Amino acid sequence: MPVVRFCFSRSRTVREVAYEEGETYADLILRCGLIPDTVLIFTGDQSLPEDAPVCEEEVTIEETASRG
């Protein structure tokens, strides 16, 4: 099963998430306990749509809303 590395900018943590072919970034973000509408996903300086199938080995997750 392939793995994508999520680098969370706010908490400065990294999490590796296994996924199946066809799963989207939104699917994996939900699995991490976050709401997809509250984050931005980047690879390098390019943003990725949350409904895109996972295709990168590493992405940065920018949380845009506080959860408190």
PyMOL Python script that loads the backbone (N, CA, C, O; Angstrom):
from pymol import cmd

cmd.read_pdbstr("""\
ATOM      1  N   MET A   1       0.848  -1.171   0.000  1.00  0.00           N
ATOM      2  CA  MET A   1       0.000   0.000   0.000  1.00  0.00           C
ATOM      3  C   MET A   1       0.898   1.241   0.000  1.00  0.00           C
ATOM      4  O   MET A   1       1.803   1.344   0.828  1.00  0.00           O
ATOM      5  N   PRO A   2       0.658   2.184  -0.920  1.00  0.00           N
ATOM      6  CA  PRO A   2       1.487   3.394  -0.955  1.00  0.00           C
ATOM      7  C   PRO A   2       1.238   4.293   0.258  1.00  0.00           C
ATOM      8  O   PRO A   2       0.215   4.194   0.934  1.00  0.00           O
ATOM      9  N   VAL A   3       2.201   5.165   0.505  1.00  0.00           N
ATOM     10  CA  VAL A   3       2.147   6.075   1.654  1.00  0.00           C
ATOM     11  C   VAL A   3       2.440   7.486   1.168  1.00  0.00           C
ATOM     12  O   VAL A   3       3.309   7.693   0.322  1.00  0.00           O
ATOM     13  N   VAL A   4       1.700   8.464   1.715  1.00  0.00           N
ATOM     14  CA  VAL A   4       1.985   9.876   1.468  1.00  0.00           C
ATOM     15  C   VAL A   4       2.412  10.488   2.804  1.00  0.00           C
ATOM     16  O   VAL A   4       1.897  10.116   3.858  1.00  0.00           O
ATOM     17  N   ARG A   5       3.341  11.412   2.748  1.00  0.00           N
ATOM     18  CA  ARG A   5       3.814  12.097   3.951  1.00  0.00           C
ATOM     19  C   ARG A   5       3.130  13.455   4.038  1.00  0.00           C
ATOM     20  O   ARG A   5       3.276  14.290   3.146  1.00  0.00           O
ATOM     21  N   PHE A   6       2.379  13.670   5.123  1.00  0.00           N
ATOM     22  CA  PHE A   6       1.741  14.955   5.388  1.00  0.00           C
ATOM     23  C   PHE A   6       2.639  15.739   6.339  1.00  0.00           C
ATOM     24  O   PHE A   6       2.947  15.263   7.431  1.00  0.00           O
ATOM     25  N   CYS A   7       3.060  16.928   5.938  1.00  0.00           N
ATOM     26  CA  CYS A   7       3.841  17.828   6.782  1.00  0.00           C
ATOM     27  C   CYS A   7       2.899  18.936   7.241  1.00  0.00           C
ATOM     28  O   CYS A   7       2.518  19.795   6.447  1.00  0.00           O
ATOM     29  N   PHE A   8       2.528  18.921   8.502  1.00  0.00           N
ATOM     30  CA  PHE A   8       1.593  19.903   9.046  1.00  0.00           C
ATOM     31  C   PHE A   8       2.375  21.133   9.491  1.00  0.00           C
ATOM     32  O   PHE A   8       3.196  21.060  10.405  1.00  0.00           O
ATOM     33  N   SER A   9       2.116  22.258   8.839  1.00  0.00           N
ATOM     34  CA  SER A   9       2.919  23.452   9.092  1.00  0.00           C
ATOM     35  C   SER A   9       2.656  24.059  10.468  1.00  0.00           C
ATOM     36  O   SER A   9       3.588  24.546  11.108  1.00  0.00           O
ATOM     37  N   ARG A  10       1.428  24.041  10.929  1.00  0.00           N
ATOM     38  CA  ARG A  10       1.106  24.679  12.209  1.00  0.00           C
ATOM     39  C   ARG A  10       1.756  23.940  13.374  1.00  0.00           C
ATOM     40  O   ARG A  10       2.394  24.556  14.229  1.00  0.00           O
ATOM     41  N   SER A  11       1.596  22.646  13.404  1.00  0.00           N
ATOM     42  CA  SER A  11       2.134  21.867  14.523  1.00  0.00           C
ATOM     43  C   SER A  11       3.567  21.395  14.286  1.00  0.00           C
ATOM     44  O   SER A  11       4.206  20.839  15.179  1.00  0.00           O
ATOM     45  N   ARG A  12       4.059  21.628  13.068  1.00  0.00           N
ATOM     46  CA  ARG A  12       5.411  21.202  12.689  1.00  0.00           C
ATOM     47  C   ARG A  12       5.628  19.707  12.929  1.00  0.00           C
ATOM     48  O   ARG A  12       6.671  19.274  13.418  1.00  0.00           O
ATOM     49  N   THR A  13       4.604  18.942  12.567  1.00  0.00           N
ATOM     50  CA  THR A  13       4.685  17.494  12.690  1.00  0.00           C
ATOM     51  C   THR A  13       4.560  16.859  11.307  1.00  0.00           C
ATOM     52  O   THR A  13       4.096  17.483  10.352  1.00  0.00           O
ATOM     53  N   VAL A  14       4.978  15.627  11.232  1.00  0.00           N
ATOM     54  CA  VAL A  14       4.890  14.862   9.987  1.00  0.00           C
ATOM     55  C   VAL A  14       4.144  13.573  10.288  1.00  0.00           C
ATOM     56  O   VAL A  14       4.371  12.918  11.305  1.00  0.00           O
ATOM     57  N   ARG A  15       3.253  13.233   9.380  1.00  0.00           N
ATOM     58  CA  ARG A  15       2.497  11.987   9.539  1.00  0.00           C
ATOM     59  C   ARG A  15       2.474  11.252   8.208  1.00  0.00           C
ATOM     60  O   ARG A  15       2.145  11.836   7.175  1.00  0.00           O
ATOM     61  N   GLU A  16       2.818   9.991   8.231  1.00  0.00           N
ATOM     62  CA  GLU A  16       2.737   9.169   7.031  1.00  0.00           C
ATOM     63  C   GLU A  16       1.395   8.452   7.033  1.00  0.00           C
ATOM     64  O   GLU A  16       1.012   7.825   8.021  1.00  0.00           O
ATOM     65  N   VAL A  17       0.684   8.552   5.906  1.00  0.00           N
ATOM     66  CA  VAL A  17      -0.658   7.987   5.802  1.00  0.00           C
ATOM     67  C   VAL A  17      -0.699   7.028   4.618  1.00  0.00           C
ATOM     68  O   VAL A  17      -0.387   7.405   3.489  1.00  0.00           O
ATOM     69  N   ALA A  18      -1.084   5.796   4.887  1.00  0.00           N
ATOM     70  CA  ALA A  18      -1.239   4.811   3.811  1.00  0.00           C
ATOM     71  C   ALA A  18      -2.567   5.069   3.105  1.00  0.00           C
ATOM     72  O   ALA A  18      -3.547   5.478   3.728  1.00  0.00           O
ATOM     73  N   TYR A  19      -2.583   4.828   1.819  1.00  0.00           N
ATOM     74  CA  TYR A  19      -3.810   5.054   1.050  1.00  0.00           C
ATOM     75  C   TYR A  19      -3.942   4.020  -0.052  1.00  0.00           C
ATOM     76  O   TYR A  19      -2.974   3.372  -0.450  1.00  0.00           O
ATOM     77  N   GLU A  20      -5.161   3.887  -0.530  1.00  0.00           N
ATOM     78  CA  GLU A  20      -5.442   2.999  -1.647  1.00  0.00           C
ATOM     79  C   GLU A  20      -5.621   3.831  -2.902  1.00  0.00           C
ATOM     80  O   GLU A  20      -6.016   4.995  -2.832  1.00  0.00           O
ATOM     81  N   GLU A  21      -5.332   3.242  -4.036  1.00  0.00           N
ATOM     82  CA  GLU A  21      -5.480   3.935  -5.311  1.00  0.00           C
ATOM     83  C   GLU A  21      -6.900   4.490  -5.439  1.00  0.00           C
ATOM     84  O   GLU A  21      -7.877   3.797  -5.150  1.00  0.00           O
ATOM     85  N   GLY A  22      -6.998   5.735  -5.870  1.00  0.00           N
ATOM     86  CA  GLY A  22      -8.290   6.386  -6.049  1.00  0.00           C
ATOM     87  C   GLY A  22      -8.726   7.234  -4.870  1.00  0.00           C
ATOM     88  O   GLY A  22      -9.646   8.041  -5.004  1.00  0.00           O
ATOM     89  N   GLU A  23      -8.081   7.070  -3.700  1.00  0.00           N
ATOM     90  CA  GLU A  23      -8.437   7.915  -2.563  1.00  0.00           C
ATOM     91  C   GLU A  23      -7.962   9.335  -2.823  1.00  0.00           C
ATOM     92  O   GLU A  23      -6.966   9.553  -3.514  1.00  0.00           O
ATOM     93  N   THR A  24      -8.678  10.292  -2.267  1.00  0.00           N
ATOM     94  CA  THR A  24      -8.353  11.703  -2.458  1.00  0.00           C
ATOM     95  C   THR A  24      -7.658  12.254  -1.218  1.00  0.00           C
ATOM     96  O   THR A  24      -7.629  11.624  -0.161  1.00  0.00           O
ATOM     97  N   TYR A  25      -7.096  13.459  -1.385  1.00  0.00           N
ATOM     98  CA  TYR A  25      -6.488  14.128  -0.237  1.00  0.00           C
ATOM     99  C   TYR A  25      -7.531  14.378   0.846  1.00  0.00           C
ATOM    100  O   TYR A  25      -7.218  14.289   2.033  1.00  0.00           O
ATOM    101  N   ALA A  26      -8.771  14.692   0.454  1.00  0.00           N
ATOM    102  CA  ALA A  26      -9.844  14.910   1.432  1.00  0.00           C
ATOM    103  C   ALA A  26     -10.082  13.652   2.264  1.00  0.00           C
ATOM    104  O   ALA A  26     -10.277  13.738   3.476  1.00  0.00           O
ATOM    105  N   ASP A  27     -10.068  12.486   1.620  1.00  0.00           N
ATOM    106  CA  ASP A  27     -10.244  11.227   2.351  1.00  0.00           C
ATOM    107  C   ASP A  27      -9.187  11.087   3.443  1.00  0.00           C
ATOM    108  O   ASP A  27      -9.494  10.718   4.576  1.00  0.00           O
ATOM    109  N   LEU A  28      -7.948  11.385   3.090  1.00  0.00           N
ATOM    110  CA  LEU A  28      -6.850  11.209   4.044  1.00  0.00           C
ATOM    111  C   LEU A  28      -6.855  12.287   5.120  1.00  0.00           C
ATOM    112  O   LEU A  28      -6.509  12.021   6.271  1.00  0.00           O
ATOM    113  N   ILE A  29      -7.243  13.492   4.752  1.00  0.00           N
ATOM    114  CA  ILE A  29      -7.331  14.573   5.737  1.00  0.00           C
ATOM    115  C   ILE A  29      -8.387  14.244   6.783  1.00  0.00           C
ATOM    116  O   ILE A  29      -8.178  14.464   7.976  1.00  0.00           O
ATOM    117  N   LEU A  30      -9.524  13.714   6.331  1.00  0.00           N
ATOM    118  CA  LEU A  30     -10.559  13.279   7.274  1.00  0.00           C
ATOM    119  C   LEU A  30     -10.025  12.187   8.196  1.00  0.00           C
ATOM    120  O   LEU A  30     -10.318  12.183   9.392  1.00  0.00           O
ATOM    121  N   ARG A  31      -9.256  11.276   7.652  1.00  0.00           N
ATOM    122  CA  ARG A  31      -8.670  10.195   8.440  1.00  0.00           C
ATOM    123  C   ARG A  31      -7.730  10.745   9.512  1.00  0.00           C
ATOM    124  O   ARG A  31      -7.546  10.123  10.557  1.00  0.00           O
ATOM    125  N   CYS A  32      -7.139  11.905   9.253  1.00  0.00           N
ATOM    126  CA  CYS A  32      -6.243  12.553  10.226  1.00  0.00           C
ATOM    127  C   CYS A  32      -7.015  13.375  11.252  1.00  0.00           C
ATOM    128  O   CYS A  32      -6.411  13.979  12.139  1.00  0.00           O
ATOM    129  N   GLY A  33      -8.343  13.404  11.143  1.00  0.00           N
ATOM    130  CA  GLY A  33      -9.157  14.129  12.111  1.00  0.00           C
ATOM    131  C   GLY A  33      -9.365  15.591  11.789  1.00  0.00           C
ATOM    132  O   GLY A  33      -9.776  16.362  12.657  1.00  0.00           O
ATOM    133  N   LEU A  34      -9.088  15.991  10.554  1.00  0.00           N
ATOM    134  CA  LEU A  34      -9.278  17.383  10.144  1.00  0.00           C
ATOM    135  C   LEU A  34     -10.412  17.479   9.133  1.00  0.00           C
ATOM    136  O   LEU A  34     -10.733  16.507   8.448  1.00  0.00           O
ATOM    137  N   ILE A  35     -11.007  18.648   9.047  1.00  0.00           N
ATOM    138  CA  ILE A  35     -12.053  18.913   8.063  1.00  0.00           C
ATOM    139  C   ILE A  35     -11.376  19.474   6.817  1.00  0.00           C
ATOM    140  O   ILE A  35     -10.679  20.484   6.901  1.00  0.00           O
ATOM    141  N   PRO A  36     -11.569  18.839   5.670  1.00  0.00           N
ATOM    142  CA  PRO A  36     -10.874  19.278   4.451  1.00  0.00           C
ATOM    143  C   PRO A  36     -11.076  20.749   4.098  1.00  0.00           C
ATOM    144  O   PRO A  36     -10.181  21.370   3.524  1.00  0.00           O
ATOM    145  N   ASP A  37     -12.236  21.316   4.431  1.00  0.00           N
ATOM    146  CA  ASP A  37     -12.493  22.722   4.111  1.00  0.00           C
ATOM    147  C   ASP A  37     -11.666  23.683   4.961  1.00  0.00           C
ATOM    148  O   ASP A  37     -11.663  24.886   4.698  1.00  0.00           O
ATOM    149  N   THR A  38     -10.966  23.177   5.973  1.00  0.00           N
ATOM    150  CA  THR A  38     -10.198  24.054   6.864  1.00  0.00           C
ATOM    151  C   THR A  38      -8.700  24.002   6.606  1.00  0.00           C
ATOM    152  O   THR A  38      -7.916  24.542   7.386  1.00  0.00           O
ATOM    153  N   VAL A  39      -8.293  23.349   5.506  1.00  0.00           N
ATOM    154  CA  VAL A  39      -6.868  23.251   5.197  1.00  0.00           C
ATOM    155  C   VAL A  39      -6.601  23.582   3.735  1.00  0.00           C
ATOM    156  O   VAL A  39      -7.491  23.514   2.887  1.00  0.00           O
ATOM    157  N   LEU A  40      -5.359  23.938   3.467  1.00  0.00           N
ATOM    158  CA  LEU A  40      -4.855  24.072   2.103  1.00  0.00           C
ATOM    159  C   LEU A  40      -3.759  23.035   1.943  1.00  0.00           C
ATOM    160  O   LEU A  40      -3.016  22.752   2.883  1.00  0.00           O
ATOM    161  N   ILE A  41      -3.663  22.475   0.756  1.00  0.00           N
ATOM    162  CA  ILE A  41      -2.703  21.413   0.481  1.00  0.00           C
ATOM    163  C   ILE A  41      -1.723  21.915  -0.567  1.00  0.00           C
ATOM    164  O   ILE A  41      -2.128  22.409  -1.619  1.00  0.00           O
ATOM    165  N   PHE A  42      -0.434  21.787  -0.278  1.00  0.00           N
ATOM    166  CA  PHE A  42       0.599  22.264  -1.198  1.00  0.00           C
ATOM    167  C   PHE A  42       1.627  21.180  -1.469  1.00  0.00           C
ATOM    168  O   PHE A  42       1.952  20.367  -0.603  1.00  0.00           O
ATOM    169  N   THR A  43       2.126  21.195  -2.689  1.00  0.00           N
ATOM    170  CA  THR A  43       3.328  20.450  -3.037  1.00  0.00           C
ATOM    171  C   THR A  43       4.279  21.489  -3.610  1.00  0.00           C
ATOM    172  O   THR A  43       4.039  22.050  -4.679  1.00  0.00           O
ATOM    173  N   GLY A  44       5.367  21.737  -2.878  1.00  0.00           N
ATOM    174  CA  GLY A  44       6.236  22.856  -3.251  1.00  0.00           C
ATOM    175  C   GLY A  44       5.445  24.148  -3.108  1.00  0.00           C
ATOM    176  O   GLY A  44       4.896  24.424  -2.041  1.00  0.00           O
ATOM    177  N   ASP A  45       5.383  24.945  -4.178  1.00  0.00           N
ATOM    178  CA  ASP A  45       4.601  26.187  -4.128  1.00  0.00           C
ATOM    179  C   ASP A  45       3.297  26.071  -4.906  1.00  0.00           C
ATOM    180  O   ASP A  45       2.643  27.080  -5.168  1.00  0.00           O
ATOM    181  N   GLN A  46       2.913  24.861  -5.274  1.00  0.00           N
ATOM    182  CA  GLN A  46       1.684  24.637  -6.034  1.00  0.00           C
ATOM    183  C   GLN A  46       0.606  24.063  -5.118  1.00  0.00           C
ATOM    184  O   GLN A  46       0.849  23.101  -4.389  1.00  0.00           O
ATOM    185  N   SER A  47      -0.600  24.666  -5.159  1.00  0.00           N
ATOM    186  CA  SER A  47      -1.695  24.139  -4.355  1.00  0.00           C
ATOM    187  C   SER A  47      -2.363  22.976  -5.080  1.00  0.00           C
ATOM    188  O   SER A  47      -2.375  22.903  -6.309  1.00  0.00           O
ATOM    189  N   LEU A  48      -2.912  22.079  -4.286  1.00  0.00           N
ATOM    190  CA  LEU A  48      -3.604  20.907  -4.817  1.00  0.00           C
ATOM    191  C   LEU A  48      -5.055  20.934  -4.358  1.00  0.00           C
ATOM    192  O   LEU A  48      -5.325  21.308  -3.217  1.00  0.00           O
ATOM    193  N   PRO A  49      -5.997  20.548  -5.213  1.00  0.00           N
ATOM    194  CA  PRO A  49      -7.391  20.483  -4.775  1.00  0.00           C
ATOM    195  C   PRO A  49      -7.600  19.298  -3.837  1.00  0.00           C
ATOM    196  O   PRO A  49      -6.994  18.241  -4.011  1.00  0.00           O
ATOM    197  N   GLU A  50      -8.455  19.484  -2.853  1.00  0.00           N
ATOM    198  CA  GLU A  50      -8.693  18.421  -1.873  1.00  0.00           C
ATOM    199  C   GLU A  50      -9.343  17.192  -2.491  1.00  0.00           C
ATOM    200  O   GLU A  50      -9.205  16.085  -1.972  1.00  0.00           O
ATOM    201  N   ASP A  51     -10.057  17.386  -3.604  1.00  0.00           N
ATOM    202  CA  ASP A  51     -10.738  16.252  -4.233  1.00  0.00           C
ATOM    203  C   ASP A  51      -9.875  15.547  -5.283  1.00  0.00           C
ATOM    204  O   ASP A  51     -10.359  14.668  -5.996  1.00  0.00           O
ATOM    205  N   ALA A  52      -8.614  15.927  -5.378  1.00  0.00           N
ATOM    206  CA  ALA A  52      -7.698  15.282  -6.325  1.00  0.00           C
ATOM    207  C   ALA A  52      -7.252  13.932  -5.772  1.00  0.00           C
ATOM    208  O   ALA A  52      -7.057  13.786  -4.565  1.00  0.00           O
ATOM    209  N   PRO A  53      -7.091  12.949  -6.649  1.00  0.00           N
ATOM    210  CA  PRO A  53      -6.532  11.674  -6.186  1.00  0.00           C
ATOM    211  C   PRO A  53      -5.097  11.886  -5.687  1.00  0.00           C
ATOM    212  O   PRO A  53      -4.348  12.684  -6.250  1.00  0.00           O
ATOM    213  N   VAL A  54      -4.734  11.177  -4.647  1.00  0.00           N
ATOM    214  CA  VAL A  54      -3.386  11.289  -4.088  1.00  0.00           C
ATOM    215  C   VAL A  54      -2.373  10.846  -5.142  1.00  0.00           C
ATOM    216  O   VAL A  54      -2.466   9.748  -5.689  1.00  0.00           O
ATOM    217  N   CYS A  55      -1.403  11.722  -5.416  1.00  0.00           N
ATOM    218  CA  CYS A  55      -0.402  11.395  -6.435  1.00  0.00           C
ATOM    219  C   CYS A  55       0.997  11.869  -6.050  1.00  0.00           C
ATOM    220  O   CYS A  55       1.953  11.586  -6.772  1.00  0.00           O
ATOM    221  N   GLU A  56       1.141  12.575  -4.943  1.00  0.00           N
ATOM    222  CA  GLU A  56       2.440  13.074  -4.496  1.00  0.00           C
ATOM    223  C   GLU A  56       2.944  12.230  -3.332  1.00  0.00           C
ATOM    224  O   GLU A  56       2.152  11.642  -2.595  1.00  0.00           O
ATOM    225  N   GLU A  57       4.256  12.171  -3.169  1.00  0.00           N
ATOM    226  CA  GLU A  57       4.836  11.437  -2.044  1.00  0.00           C
ATOM    227  C   GLU A  57       4.837  12.259  -0.763  1.00  0.00           C
ATOM    228  O   GLU A  57       4.813  11.701   0.334  1.00  0.00           O
ATOM    229  N   GLU A  58       4.864  13.603  -0.898  1.00  0.00           N
ATOM    230  CA  GLU A  58       4.899  14.482   0.269  1.00  0.00           C
ATOM    231  C   GLU A  58       4.151  15.761  -0.044  1.00  0.00           C
ATOM    232  O   GLU A  58       4.338  16.354  -1.106  1.00  0.00           O
ATOM    233  N   VAL A  59       3.295  16.190   0.888  1.00  0.00           N
ATOM    234  CA  VAL A  59       2.566  17.448   0.741  1.00  0.00           C
ATOM    235  C   VAL A  59       2.615  18.203   2.062  1.00  0.00           C
ATOM    236  O   VAL A  59       2.802  17.616   3.128  1.00  0.00           O
ATOM    237  N   THR A  60       2.442  19.511   1.965  1.00  0.00           N
ATOM    238  CA  THR A  60       2.353  20.355   3.151  1.00  0.00           C
ATOM    239  C   THR A  60       0.895  20.694   3.384  1.00  0.00           C
ATOM    240  O   THR A  60       0.177  21.066   2.455  1.00  0.00           O
ATOM    241  N   ILE A  61       0.461  20.562   4.630  1.00  0.00           N
ATOM    242  CA  ILE A  61      -0.913  20.872   5.010  1.00  0.00           C
ATOM    243  C   ILE A  61      -0.880  22.159   5.828  1.00  0.00           C
ATOM    244  O   ILE A  61      -0.288  22.211   6.906  1.00  0.00           O
ATOM    245  N   GLU A  62      -1.523  23.191   5.298  1.00  0.00           N
ATOM    246  CA  GLU A  62      -1.644  24.483   5.991  1.00  0.00           C
ATOM    247  C   GLU A  62      -3.045  24.572   6.580  1.00  0.00           C
ATOM    248  O   GLU A  62      -4.031  24.609   5.844  1.00  0.00           O
ATOM    249  N   GLU A  63      -3.134  24.606   7.900  1.00  0.00           N
ATOM    250  CA  GLU A  63      -4.441  24.752   8.541  1.00  0.00           C
ATOM    251  C   GLU A  63      -4.836  26.217   8.501  1.00  0.00           C
ATOM    252  O   GLU A  63      -4.073  27.085   8.924  1.00  0.00           O
ATOM    253  N   THR A  64      -6.036  26.491   7.988  1.00  0.00           N
ATOM    254  CA  THR A  64      -6.479  27.869   7.794  1.00  0.00           C
ATOM    255  C   THR A  64      -7.430  28.346   8.875  1.00  0.00           C
ATOM    256  O   THR A  64      -7.791  29.522   8.896  1.00  0.00           O
ATOM    257  N   ALA A  65      -7.843  27.467   9.770  1.00  0.00           N
ATOM    258  CA  ALA A  65      -8.773  27.850  10.831  1.00  0.00           C
ATOM    259  C   ALA A  65      -8.300  27.231  12.138  1.00  0.00           C
ATOM    260  O   ALA A  65      -7.776  26.117  12.166  1.00  0.00           O
ATOM    261  N   SER A  66      -8.499  27.982  13.224  1.00  0.00           N
ATOM    262  CA  SER A  66      -8.162  27.405  14.521  1.00  0.00           C
ATOM    263  C   SER A  66      -9.270  26.436  14.904  1.00  0.00           C
ATOM    264  O   SER A  66     -10.422  26.594  14.500  1.00  0.00           O
ATOM    265  N   ARG A  67      -8.909  25.455  15.674  1.00  0.00           N
ATOM    266  CA  ARG A  67      -9.902  24.458  16.056  1.00  0.00           C
ATOM    267  C   ARG A  67     -10.319  24.642  17.506  1.00  0.00           C
ATOM    268  O   ARG A  67     -10.661  23.673  18.184  1.00  0.00           O
ATOM    269  N   GLY A  68     -10.293  25.858  17.974  1.00  0.00           N
ATOM    270  CA  GLY A  68     -10.622  26.056  19.372  1.00  0.00           C
ATOM    271  C   GLY A  68     -11.461  27.164  19.589  1.00  0.00           C
ATOM    272  O   GLY A  68     -11.821  27.451  20.731  1.00  0.00           O
TER     273      GLY A  68
END
""", "prot")
cmd.dss("prot")
cmd.show_as("cartoon", "prot")
cmd.util.cbc("prot")
cmd.orient("prot")
